[in-house]
Amino acid sequence: MSENVARHVVVHGHVQGVFFRDSCRREAQDAGVAGWASNATDGTVHVHLEGPPDAVERLVAWARQGPRHARVTHVDVRDTRPAGLSGFEVR
């Protein structure tokens, strides 16, 4: 079994007010990924993801498109340390 990985993702574009965070929560729960999603004052959405590498990458790929009404222009992804989270929180 692979060791868990973590990614911090910043999603740019029209990503607030389109249910991005809640949709991300549902996708994460389906994939077995823990973490959180939060709106930032600059209009981006920040997402912390941790879990099995394939599941985390699935969520990173999802974030590049987001939910139906989102218009993602670009996504910044950086590796980070897993925090040992369980569940997914919308902040």
N, CA, C and O of each residue as an XYZ file, in Angstrom:
364
protein
N       0.848     -1.190      0.000
C       0.000      0.000      0.000
C       0.888      1.246      0.000
O       1.869      1.315      0.741
N       0.540      2.224     -0.831
C       1.328      3.446     -0.945
C       1.120      4.337      0.266
O       0.062      4.336      0.894
N       2.148      5.088      0.570
C       2.054      6.081      1.631
C       1.227      7.261      1.135
O       1.267      7.603     -0.047
N       0.477      7.881      2.046
C      -0.340      9.033      1.663
C       0.531     10.199      1.233
O       1.654     10.371      1.707
N      -0.020     11.003      0.312
C       0.633     12.216     -0.162
C      -0.321     13.376      0.108
O      -1.493     13.164      0.418
N       0.186     14.593     -0.011
C      -0.661     15.779      0.159
C      -0.285     16.814     -0.887
O       0.877     16.946     -1.273
N      -1.298     17.544     -1.334
C      -1.110     18.634     -2.294
C      -1.911     19.838     -1.809
O      -3.014     19.703     -1.279
N      -1.324     21.020     -2.004
C      -2.057     22.269     -1.795
C      -2.351     22.815     -3.186
O      -1.441     23.007     -3.993
N      -3.614     23.060     -3.457
C      -4.066     23.460     -4.785
C      -4.725     24.836     -4.678
O      -5.568     25.065     -3.811
N      -4.331     25.750     -5.570
C      -4.974     27.060     -5.665
C      -5.624     27.124     -7.044
O      -4.951     27.018     -8.070
N      -6.945     27.300     -7.047
C      -7.718     27.283     -8.278
C      -8.115     28.716     -8.620
O      -8.738     29.407     -7.813
N      -7.747     29.158     -9.829
C      -8.008     30.521    -10.302
C      -9.112     30.508    -11.353
O      -9.310     29.509    -12.045
N      -9.817     31.606    -11.463
C     -10.868     31.770    -12.465
C     -12.170     32.126    -11.790
O     -12.180     32.675    -10.689
N     -13.275     31.809    -12.456
C     -14.608     32.023    -11.873
C     -14.939     30.760    -11.086
O     -15.584     29.841    -11.593
N     -14.476     30.736     -9.820
C     -14.573     29.513     -9.015
C     -15.284     29.727     -7.678
O     -15.448     28.779     -6.909
N     -15.700     30.936     -7.398
C     -16.488     31.192     -6.194
C     -17.932     31.460     -6.607
O     -18.191     32.060     -7.650
N     -18.863     31.007     -5.778
C     -20.282     31.195     -6.089
C     -20.812     30.197     -7.098
O     -21.891     30.392     -7.657
N     -20.057     29.120     -7.341
C     -20.475     28.093     -8.303
C     -20.469     26.700     -7.657
O     -20.422     25.687     -8.354
N     -20.515     26.660     -6.333
C     -20.513     25.415     -5.565
C     -19.229     24.610     -5.737
O     -19.238     23.382     -5.657
N     -18.122     25.319     -5.974
C     -16.839     24.639     -6.156
C     -16.452     23.867     -4.899
O     -16.100     22.690     -4.980
N     -16.514     24.517     -3.737
C     -16.064     23.873     -2.495
C     -16.920     22.656     -2.148
O     -16.381     21.610     -1.789
N     -18.231     22.776     -2.248
C     -19.087     21.642     -1.910
C     -18.936     20.518     -2.928
O     -18.940     19.344     -2.557
N     -18.804     20.859     -4.199
C     -18.575     19.837     -5.218
C     -17.246     19.134     -4.976
O     -17.138     17.921     -5.154
N     -16.241     19.892     -4.574
C     -14.935     19.319     -4.263
C     -15.061     18.359     -3.073
O     -14.464     17.282     -3.072
N     -15.830     18.753     -2.075
C     -16.052     17.883     -0.909
C     -16.663     16.551     -1.337
O     -16.222     15.492     -0.892
N     -17.669     16.603     -2.193
C     -18.312     15.367     -2.660
C     -17.347     14.507     -3.463
O     -17.305     13.290     -3.283
N     -16.569     15.130     -4.347
C     -15.584     14.384     -5.133
C     -14.538     13.741     -4.224
O     -14.150     12.590     -4.426
N     -14.086     14.497     -3.222
C     -13.073     13.985     -2.294
C     -13.619     12.805     -1.503
O     -12.926     11.804     -1.324
N     -14.858     12.916     -1.029
C     -15.454     11.811     -0.283
C     -15.571     10.572     -1.155
O     -15.306      9.462     -0.691
N     -15.962     10.745     -2.404
C     -16.063      9.611     -3.331
C     -14.710      8.956     -3.573
O     -14.624      7.741     -3.748
N     -13.647      9.771     -3.581
C     -12.301      9.262     -3.875
C     -11.562      8.791     -2.626
O     -10.488      8.197     -2.728
N     -12.131      9.054     -1.440
C     -11.445      8.683     -0.208
C     -10.297      9.616      0.133
O      -9.293      9.196      0.708
N     -10.452     10.896     -0.228
C      -9.415     11.900      0.018
C      -9.870     12.816      1.157
O     -11.026     13.238      1.195
N      -8.971     13.114      2.069
C      -9.248     14.021      3.181
C      -8.737     15.416      2.837
O      -7.953     15.588      1.905
N      -9.195     16.416      3.606
C      -8.675     17.765      3.428
C      -9.724     18.821      3.654
O     -10.656     18.642      4.439
N      -9.559     19.931      2.951
C     -10.472     21.063      3.091
C     -10.423     21.929      1.831
O      -9.485     21.854      1.038
N     -11.463     22.752      1.675
C     -11.533     23.737      0.593
C     -12.017     25.048      1.188
O     -12.936     25.069      2.007
N     -11.389     26.146      0.769
C     -11.697     27.448      1.350
C     -11.633     28.538      0.286
O     -10.734     28.535     -0.555
N     -12.586     29.472      0.322
C     -12.524     30.645     -0.541
C     -11.478     31.613      0.002
O     -11.363     31.790      1.215
N     -10.725     32.233     -0.882
C      -9.768     33.272     -0.503
C     -10.314     34.627     -0.952
O     -11.146     34.703     -1.856
N      -9.841     35.684     -0.316
C     -10.346     37.023     -0.626
C      -9.996     37.478     -2.043
O     -10.639     38.386     -2.569
N      -8.989     36.864     -2.671
C      -8.611     37.247     -4.035
C      -9.441     36.547     -5.106
O      -9.164     36.693     -6.297
N     -10.461     35.783     -4.692
C     -11.342     35.120     -5.653
C     -10.937     33.702     -5.999
O     -11.636     33.031     -6.758
N      -9.819     33.230     -5.458
C      -9.390     31.862     -5.704
C     -10.017     30.932     -4.675
O     -10.591     31.373     -3.680
N      -9.894     29.636     -4.939
C     -10.263     28.613     -3.972
C      -8.995     27.848     -3.631
O      -8.287     27.381     -4.523
N      -8.708     27.720     -2.344
C      -7.560     26.953     -1.861
C      -8.064     25.596     -1.383
O      -9.064     25.506     -0.670
N      -7.361     24.551     -1.784
C      -7.772     23.197     -1.445
C      -6.563     22.437     -0.918
O      -5.496     22.455     -1.533
N      -6.728     21.770      0.217
C      -5.704     20.864      0.747
C      -6.249     19.454      0.560
O      -7.359     19.145      0.993
N      -5.460     18.605     -0.088
C      -5.859     17.229     -0.368
C      -4.822     16.288      0.199
O      -3.625     16.533      0.055
N      -5.253     15.212      0.842
C      -4.310     14.192      1.269
C      -4.968     12.825      1.241
O      -6.148     12.660      1.551
N      -4.156     11.851      0.855
C      -4.649     10.486      0.744
C      -3.751      9.691     -0.180
O      -2.620     10.099     -0.445
N      -4.237      8.559     -0.676
C      -3.460      7.744     -1.607
C      -3.107      8.552     -2.861
O      -3.923      9.337     -3.342
N      -1.900      8.361     -3.387
C      -1.451      9.168     -4.537
C      -2.431      9.207     -5.703
O      -2.698     10.285     -6.236
N      -2.973      8.068     -6.113
C      -3.893      8.054     -7.262
C      -5.161      8.846     -6.977
O      -5.671      9.544     -7.854
N      -5.668      8.743     -5.762
C      -6.896      9.454     -5.399
C      -6.661     10.958     -5.339
O      -7.504     11.738     -5.780
N      -5.519     11.365     -4.793
C      -5.192     12.792     -4.730
C      -5.039     13.345     -6.144
O      -5.537     14.432     -6.439
N      -4.365     12.619     -7.011
C      -4.192     13.089     -8.394
C      -5.535     13.177     -9.116
O      -5.732     14.054     -9.956
N      -6.459     12.269     -8.790
C      -7.813     12.332     -9.361
C      -8.471     13.650     -8.983
O      -9.116     14.281     -9.820
N      -8.315     14.075     -7.733
C      -8.914     15.335     -7.279
C      -8.213     16.540     -7.898
O      -8.872     17.521     -8.241
N      -6.904     16.487     -8.045
C      -6.178     17.579     -8.707
C      -6.693     17.726    -10.144
O      -6.927     18.840    -10.612
N      -6.865     16.605    -10.833
C      -7.389     16.652    -12.207
C      -8.804     17.225    -12.228
O      -9.145     18.012    -13.111
N      -9.628     16.830    -11.249
C     -10.990     17.375    -11.169
C     -10.952     18.888    -10.975
O     -11.738     19.612    -11.586
N     -10.039     19.371    -10.125
C      -9.945     20.801     -9.830
C      -9.608     21.622    -11.074
O      -9.932     22.808    -11.133
N      -8.975     21.022    -12.047
C      -8.633     21.739    -13.283
C      -9.870     22.103    -14.099
O      -9.796     22.960    -14.980
N     -11.016     21.459    -13.816
C     -12.272     21.802    -14.475
C     -13.312     22.287    -13.486
O     -14.030     23.248    -13.762
N     -13.402     21.633    -12.335
C     -14.371     22.018    -11.325
C     -15.782     21.637    -11.704
O     -15.988     20.876    -12.649
N     -16.763     22.160    -10.973
C     -18.160     21.850    -11.270
C     -18.627     22.556    -12.544
O     -17.906     23.364    -13.130
N     -19.822     22.235    -12.941
C     -20.362     22.678    -14.235
C     -20.261     24.174    -14.498
O     -19.902     24.571    -15.606
N     -20.564     25.007    -13.526
C     -20.607     26.451    -13.773
C     -19.275     27.161    -13.520
O     -19.176     28.372    -13.716
N     -18.275     26.436    -13.097
C     -16.953     27.045    -12.874
C     -16.262     27.285    -14.211
O     -16.507     26.590    -15.197
N     -15.393     28.291    -14.211
C     -14.515     28.544    -15.364
C     -13.106     28.671    -14.807
O     -12.659     29.759    -14.444
N     -12.423     27.552    -14.748
C     -11.073     27.508    -14.196
C     -10.099     28.006    -15.258
O     -10.083     27.506    -16.382
N      -9.283     28.998    -14.888
C      -8.283     29.514    -15.833
C      -6.925     28.854    -15.628
O      -6.225     28.562    -16.597
N      -6.554     28.619    -14.388
C      -5.342     27.836    -14.118
C      -5.327     27.379    -12.670
O      -6.052     27.889    -11.816
N      -4.473     26.399    -12.431
C      -4.387     25.760    -11.119
C      -2.919     25.676    -10.726
O      -2.085     25.211    -11.503
N      -2.611     26.130     -9.517
C      -1.261     25.988     -8.956
C      -1.300     24.810     -7.990
O      -2.183     24.727     -7.137
N      -0.338     23.901     -8.128
C      -0.284     22.715     -7.275
C       1.106     22.625     -6.671
O       2.109     22.749     -7.375
N       1.160     22.408     -5.359
C       2.456     22.175     -4.732
C       2.332     21.031     -3.747
O       1.291     20.839     -3.119
N       3.402     20.280     -3.622
C       3.456     19.204     -2.638
C       3.537     19.801     -1.242
O       4.136     20.857     -1.036
N       2.941     19.125     -0.308
C       3.009     19.524      1.080
C       3.002     18.258      1.924
O       2.913     17.152      1.389
N       3.094     18.414      3.222
C       3.105     17.248      4.112
C       1.685     16.876      4.513
O       0.873     17.750      4.816
N       1.384     15.582      4.516
C       0.083     15.163      5.032
C      -0.060     15.577      6.502
O       0.885     15.466      7.282
N      -1.241     16.050      6.862
C      -1.503     16.499      8.227
C      -2.239     15.437      9.039
O      -2.566     15.659     10.204
N      -2.501     14.278      8.422
C      -3.213     13.228      9.120
C      -4.695     13.503      9.276
O      -5.317     13.039     10.231
N      -5.269     14.256      8.343
C      -6.689     14.618      8.418
C      -7.574     13.421      8.088
O      -7.155     12.480      7.414
N      -8.798     13.483      8.578
C      -9.820     12.514      8.161
C     -11.049     13.320      7.768
O     -11.388     14.306      8.422
N     -11.696     12.909      6.724
C     -12.858     13.644      6.242
C     -12.456     14.868      5.442
O     -11.273     15.186      5.322
N     -13.442     15.545      4.902
C     -13.202     16.724      4.071
C     -14.111     17.847      4.552
O     -15.316     17.656      4.718
N     -13.531     19.002      4.771
C     -14.243     20.136      5.349
C     -14.326     21.289      4.356
O     -13.345     21.623      3.692
N     -15.509     21.891      4.262
C     -15.680     23.134      3.516
C     -15.526     24.259      4.534
O     -16.264     24.338      5.516
N     -14.557     25.118      4.278
C     -14.297     26.226      5.212
C     -14.831     27.529      4.660
O     -14.705     28.570      5.304
